[in-house]
Amino acid sequence: MPKPQGLELLRAAAPTVSIGVVTANLLALGAEIQLLERVGAKLAHVDVMDGCFCPMMTVGPPFLKAIKTSLLKDVHLMIQEPLEKVAEYVAAGADMVTVHPESCSQIHRVLQKLGQLANANDPARGVVRGIALNPSTPIEVLDPLMDELELISLIAINPGWGGQKYISATTARIARVKRLIADSGKDIILCADGGITKENIAAVAATGVDLIVAGSAVFDGKTPEANARFMLEAVGGKL
């Protein structure tokens, strides 16, 4: 299967930050998205939780469809049995869909289905397929999936609620997955997600990941535009 053009866009932007918008001021969602566009962000990250796989419930396809932007829509599905649900998110505008092997019985089928779906924003982009691993999930889960993905996301907290601290063992897991990707010879984006703050983002970026997810560190209800600029510059090594 040819690689989606969306992967080329990600590779050109890396290293960068995918900024979580569920923590934004949802009463002013349009203005918050414009803020991200203004500071040069390339991705808007949407955390989808169903109250089952995760203890919290967040948003679904209507929220995703309501986001009008040129940013890549980066959707992280933390939901049970996503196989029959991924098409709705792609139809709503997802450019990237990341799923959890812990959440379903047939993760390989989920990735294959995502590879068959047309990108609603631009069919030429395709859909970037991601796998997210919770902190306690063995890296070896990735071995049979490497031919069916373009992104690996290592979750640095226990999914379900904000304010958790970055789990330090994630740094060693990043190094292991970097070696796995190098040994595979494949072009796969490596992402770190969870517990990212203004204080630790530079250190996480120094591990060599391509993508870092940050939400509440940007949309803190005080200075989101300045925060977004800071995070993007920290990942780009401009501080």
N, C-alpha and C positions, 0 to 999 in steps of 0.2 A: 504494500500500500504506500503511495507517495506521501511524503510529509506535507502537512497543511502549511499554507503560506503564513498562517498565523504564527507558526513556529519561527519563521524567518523574521517576523516583526518583533517577536520576543527576544530573539538572539541579538538583533540590532539594538534593542533598548537596554539589554543587560550590561552591567548589573543595575537593577532598579527596584522600585518599591511598588507593590500592588496595595493600594490604599483602601482599607475596609470602609464601606459606606453605610453599613447598618448602624454604626455608632455616630453617624452624622446627625444633624438636626433634620429630622424627616419632614418637619413642617416647611422646611426651606430646601428640599432635596435638590431642586433645580439649581439654586444658587450655590449649594455645596459642590455639586458636580462641576459647575462653571469655575469654582475656586480651584479644583484639581486641574482642570484644563489650563487655567491661567498660570499655574506654577510649573507646568511642563510635565505633569504626571502622564503616564501612558496606560495605566490600568486602574479600573475600579473593581474592587474585590467585594463579592457578596457572599456572606456566610449564611447558608440555609440550614436551619436546624428544625427538627420535627417534633421535639419533645419526647421522642422514643429512643433513637440512637443517642441523642443528647438530651440532657434534662431541660434545656431551654427551647422555646419555640421562637423563630424569627420571621422570615418572609418566604414568599414563593414566587412563581412565575409572574403574577401581575406586577409585583414590585420591580422585578427585573425589566419587564417590558416598559415600565414607566420611566426608566432611566434613558433619557435622550442625550446621546453623547457620541463623540468620535473615539473615546477611550475604549480599549479592549475590555469587555465585560468578563471578569474572572470569577467563575461561580464555584464555590466550594460546598458540595453537597454532603451534609452530615445527617443523612436520613437512612432509614431502614429500607432495604430491598429497592435500590434505585432503578433497576432494569426497566420497569414500565413507566418511569417518571422522567427519565433524562430527555426524552424527545420534547416534552413540554418546555423545559428550560432552554433547549436549543432554539425552539420555535419562538421563545420570548426574547431571544437575542444573545444568548451566551456564546462568546467566542472561545472560552476555555471552560471545561467542566472537570472538576477533580472529585473523585469518589474514594470511598474507603473500602479496602478489602474486608475489614472487620464488620462491615454493615450488611453484607449480603452473602448468599451461597454460591453465586456464579459471577465473580468479579471479571473473569475473562470475557464472558458474554456481554457484560456492561460496556467494556472497552471496545469490543467489536461493534456493538450497536452504535456507540458514539462515532466511530469511524465511518459509519454509513450515512450519517445525518448531514444535511446541507446547512451551512451557516446562513442564518436569516439576514444577517447584516451584509454579507458579501460571500456568495457561494465559493469564490476562489480561495477564500481564507481557509476553508475547512474548519474543523473543530479540534482544538488542542486538547488532548486527553491526558488527564493527570491522575496519579495515585497518591493518596495521602496516608501516611502511617502514623498512628498514635504512638506516644512515647514508649509503650511496652510491647509494641508489635515488632517481631524479629525482622531484620533487614532481608533475610532470606526469602520472605514472602514475594519480593520483587523478581526473583530469578525467572519464573515462568512467564512473566508479564512484560519483559523488556521489549519485545517486538510489537507491543500493542499500546505504547504510551509515548508521550512527548515531554512529560513533566513528572517529577517526583517531588512531593512536598513532605518534609519532615515536621511533624507537629511537635512543638516544644512545650506544650501544656496539655492538660487533660481537657479535651473539648467540652464546652458546655457553659462556661461562664467567664466573664472578664476579670481583670485584675490579678491573674495568676502570674507567678514569677517564671521566667524562662528556666526550663530544666537543663541544668548544666551538662548532663550526659548527651544532650542533643549535639554538642560540638563534635564529640567523637563519632556519633552516628553520621554526621555530615561528611567527615573524612572517609568513612567506610563506603558511603554511597558514591562519593566522588570517585573512589577507586573502582567501584562496580561499573559506573558509567564509562570510565576510561577504558576498562578492560573489554567492555562490550563494543566499543568503537562506534557507538550510536550518539546522535545529537539529541541529548535530553537535558531539559532545563531542570536545575536543582533549586528548590525553594525551601526557605525556613519560615515557619508560621507559628506565632504564639509567644506572648511574653516579651514582645519587642518594644523597647522604650527609647527615649532620646539618649538615655545613659548607656545603653548596651548595643545600639544598632551598628555603630562603627566596628565593634568587636565581632558581631555576627557577620557583618560584611567581609571582614578580614578572613573568614573561613573559606571564602571563595565561592559562596553560593551566587547564583544568577539573579535570584528574586527573593525579596523579603516582604512579608505581609505585615502591615501595621494598620491599626484602626483607631483605637482609643488614644494612642499617643499623638495622633493627628487631630482627631475630632474630640478635643477635651473641653469644649464649651467656652474656651477662652481665646486662643490665638491659633485657629486651625491653619490659616494660610502660612503663617510663619513656621508652624510645626511641620507642615508638608514640605516647605522649602528646605528646612533643616534635615529632614529624613532623607530626601532625595539627594542632597549634597553629601550627607554622611556616607551613603552607599556609593556615590560616585567618587569618593575620596577627595572632595573639594573643601573639607573643613580645615 
